[in-house]
Amino acid sequence: MISFVVPAHNEEHLLGATLDAIYASAHDLNSPFEVVVVDDASTDATAAIAAGRGATVLTVSLRQIAAVRNAGAFASRGEFLIFVDADTLVNTAVVRAAVAAMNAGAVGGGANIMWDGRLPVWAHALASITLWTMWLGNWAAGCFVFCTRESFEQTGGFDPHLYATEEIGFSRALNRRGRFVLLRETVTTSGRKLRTHGAGELLRMAAALSVRGLAGLRDRRSLPLWYGERRHEEHETEPENTKKSKSRR
């Protein structure tokens, strides 16, 4: 079985499309699967949207992405785990490639990343540097990470002491366990943070983290980009949460 684990905090605007993409891709593979949405202290319709689409909803109040992903993995039943952020769209090709890699002996991996919509000029440069760094280090981007359950249990999962860059630590741990692959197939993730936060804000946060080092990554207050109040874009509309439930395999 494939378990899709989706961490979500106040994601009513984007979660529906994410789940629709997961269901469409999984059905194309014709393999048993489940979708587990970990609703982390949401105050909006996140849980209702997930339940309305047939996902298993696990309610937690952690506000810490690594711990949320771990909670979803522990609650799931599949031999293969695919972690998908609530603002990320997968497709059949990337899911099939991830499953094929694990069937061929890979302990885990990630995929190529594309950001949706128009990005500021500075954001294009940042995105390019980020992708280059991830490929150089053989690290998965957090929006799409896959691994076998065995390797997840052997590594202990994502480091619950980190509030950011937890995917890098997890990737490094998996690399030590066996073959870790970065797929050429692409997922599309939201560029909203790059559109709703200015370059100055990000530079100030980066400067503060450079001073505090690892201690900053262990403090939610140092990471407003991920843990600050959600900023919505002008084109976002009220979510549709009345769709009929979709069947699970």
N, C-alpha and C positions, 0 to 999 in steps of 0.2 A: 504493500500500500504506500501511496505517496501522501504525506501530510504537508499541506500548505499552512504555514503559520504567519498570521498577519497581525502585527502589533498596531494598535490604533488608539489615539487620544484626540477626541473632538475632530473626527474626520468625516463628518456627515456629507461634506461637499464632494469628496473624491472617492470615498470608500466603495460606493456602488459600482463605479466603472472598474475599479481594481478587482472586485469580486467577479464581475461579469467576465473580465478577461481571463481570470483564473479558471472559472468554470468552463468557458469555451475551450481553452487550451487543454484542460484535463480531460474533457469529454473526447476531444480529438485523439488523445493517446489511447483511449479504450482500456484504461487500467483502473483498478480500484483507487479511490482517493478520498480525502476528507479535507475540509477547510476549517481551520480553527482561528477565529478572530479573538484576540486578547484585548478586551476593552479596558483601557487603563484610565480609570477615573474620569471618563467622559461626562460632560454635562449637556451634551446635545443628543441627536438621534443616531449616533454611531451604532449602538447596540441593536436598535430596532431595524436599521438598514441591514446589518449583518444577519440577524435572525430572519428577516424577510426574504433573504436570498438563500436560506437553507444552511447557513454556516453554523457551526457550533460556537457559541459565545461564552468565553471565559472572562468573568469580571474580576478585575484586580484593582488595587489602588497603590501603585508602586512609583509611578513617575520616574522611571529609570529604564531606559530602552533595553539594556542587556538583560535585566531581570525579567522584563516583560517577555522578551523572546524566549528565555529559558522556561518561563512558566507555560508558554504555549507548547513548547517542545515536550515538556513533561506530561502535559495533558493530552497529547496526541498519541496515535497508535501506529503510525507508519514506520516502515524500515528506512524510507528515504524522507528527509526533511528539506523543505524548500521555504526559506524565510523571505517574504515579500512585504515591503513597506506598503502602508495603506494608500500612498500616493503614487504607486508604481504600476505600470501596465506590462504584463508578460504576454507572451504569444506562444503558439504551438511549437515553433522552431526552437525557442530557447528552453522551454520545459522539456521537450524531447531530447535535446542535446544534454541537459543536466542529468536526466535519468539514464541516458546511454553512457555518460561518463562514469556514473556510479556503478552501473552494471558492469563496466569494463575495469573496475577496480579502483577508481578515484575515491579518495576519502571525502572530497568536497570540492567546492570551487565557487566561482562567480561568473559574471557576464560583462559584456561591453555595455556601456551606459550612454543613453541619449537623453537630453533634457527637453521637455516640451516647450512650445511657445517661443516667443522672441525674448532674448536675453540682452541685458546691457553689454556694451563692448567689453567692459572690464570683466564681466562674468564669463564671457567666452574664453578669455585668457585663463581665468581661474579654473574653469572646467577642463581645459586642455592640460594644464599643469596637474590637476587632480588625477585625470585618467593616466597620464604618463607615469606619475608616481605609483599609482596602483599596479600598473603593468610591470613596472621595474621591480617592485617589491613582491610581486605575485600575491597581491592582496585583493580580496573581493570588496566591492562597494557594498555598504550596508543595506541598500535598497533591495538587493537580490543576492542571497547567500544560500548555497545548498550543501548538504552533507549527509552521510549515512548516520543512522541512529547510533551505530556502534562507535563511530569516530566522535560523535557528539558526547556520548557518555565517557569515552576515554579521555577527552580533553576537559571535561567538566562544563562544556558549553561556553557561553559568553561571560566575560569577567564582570560580575555584578558590582564591582567597585568603580567601574568606569561609566561615566555618563555620556561619553563620546569616544570615538575611535575604537569602540569595542570590537568592531568588525575586523580591524587590523590585528588586534591581539588574538582574536579567534582564528583568523587566517594563518597567522604565524604558528599557532598551536597545531592546526591541521597540517601545515607544511611539514612539521616535525614528525607527524604520524604516517605520512605517505604521500601519494601523488595528489597534488592540489592543482586544479585546472581553471584557467580563465577562458571562458568560451568566446568565440568570435560572434556568436549570436547576441542580439541587443535587446535590452529592456528599455522602456521609456519611463523616466521618472519626472516628477513635477519640478519645474524651475521656479516655483512661487517664492521660495526663500530668497533667491537671487534677484527677484523682481520687487519684492516688498521690503528688502533690507538694503540699505545703501552701502557703497564700498567703504565709506568712512566707518560705519558701524562694525563691519567685519574686520577692518584693520585694527580698530581699538580692541576688539575681542581677541584677535590674534596676538596683539602686543601684550595684553594682560596675561594670556596663556603662556607666552614665551618667558615671562617673568616668573610665573608660578610653576611652570612645568607640569609634571604629572599630578601635582596637587590640584591644579586647575581642572583637570579632566575628571577628578573625583569629587567635584563640587558643582552641583546643579546651577548655583547662582552665577557661576563663571561662564555659562553656556546659554545665553538668551536666544541664540539662533534656533536651538532645539527645544528649550524649556521655557522660553518667554511666552507671553500671550500670543495666541495664534493670529496671524495677520492674513486677512482674506483679500483676494483680488476683486476688482470692481465687477468683473464679468460673472462672478460666482452667484448662483441663485439658490433659492431655498431647495433643499434636497427632496427628492421624491422617495418616500419610504413606504409606499403602499403597494409595491410590486408583489406579485405572487411569489411564494417561496419556490426555489428551484430544487429539484431532487438531488440528493447526494448519493454517491456510490460508496 
